[in-house]
Amino acid sequence: MNNEEVDQRPERNKWNLILGILFIGYGSYRLYQNSQSPDTETFSYVLAIGFVLFGIYDLYKYFGTR
């Protein structure tokens, strides 16, 4: 691998990594908390699953682009 190949790789956005980890952590925490509560609304589950999926998407953007 020469210097020209290294220079052509796009830089990875570290915010995608940080936010991906945070969204997955928070979404997982909310899913666990909602599963322990007997009277939880459906919208809370949808929102928590949305956080997890968005976190996975952010991690995909970070690791998937090269």
C-alpha positions in Angstrom: 0.0 0.0 0.0 1.6 3.3 -1.1 0.9 6.8 0.2 -1.5 7.6 -2.7 -3.9 4.8 -1.7 -3.8 6.0 2.0 -4.6 9.6 1.0 -7.6 8.6 -1.1 -9.5 6.9 1.7 -12.2 9.2 3.1 -12.0 10.2 6.7 -14.4 8.5 9.1 -16.8 10.7 11.0 -16.2 10.0 14.7 -19.6 11.4 15.6 -21.2 8.5 13.8 -19.3 6.1 16.1 -20.1 8.1 19.3 -23.8 8.7 18.5 -24.2 5.1 17.3 -22.9 3.7 20.6 -25.0 6.2 22.6 -28.2 5.5 20.7 -27.8 1.7 21.0 -27.1 2.0 24.7 -30.0 4.4 25.5 -32.4 2.4 23.3 -31.4 -0.8 24.9 -31.9 0.7 28.4 -35.3 2.0 27.5 -36.3 -1.4 26.0 -35.3 -3.1 29.2 -37.1 -0.6 31.3 -40.2 -0.8 29.3 -40.2 -4.6 29.4 -40.1 -4.5 33.2 -43.1 -2.2 33.5 -46.5 -3.8 33.2 -48.3 -0.8 31.9 -46.1 0.5 29.1 -47.5 2.1 25.9 -46.7 0.8 22.5 -45.2 4.2 21.4 -42.5 3.8 24.0 -41.4 0.5 22.5 -41.5 2.0 19.0 -39.4 4.9 20.1 -36.8 2.7 21.9 -36.6 0.4 18.9 -36.1 3.4 16.7 -33.2 4.6 18.8 -31.5 1.1 18.6 -32.0 1.0 14.8 -30.7 4.5 14.3 -27.6 3.6 16.4 -27.0 0.5 14.2 -27.3 2.8 11.1 -24.8 5.2 12.6 -22.4 2.4 13.3 -22.9 1.1 9.8 -22.1 4.5 8.3 -18.9 4.6 10.4 -17.6 1.1 9.7 -19.3 0.5 6.3 -17.6 3.4 4.4 -14.1 2.9 3.4 
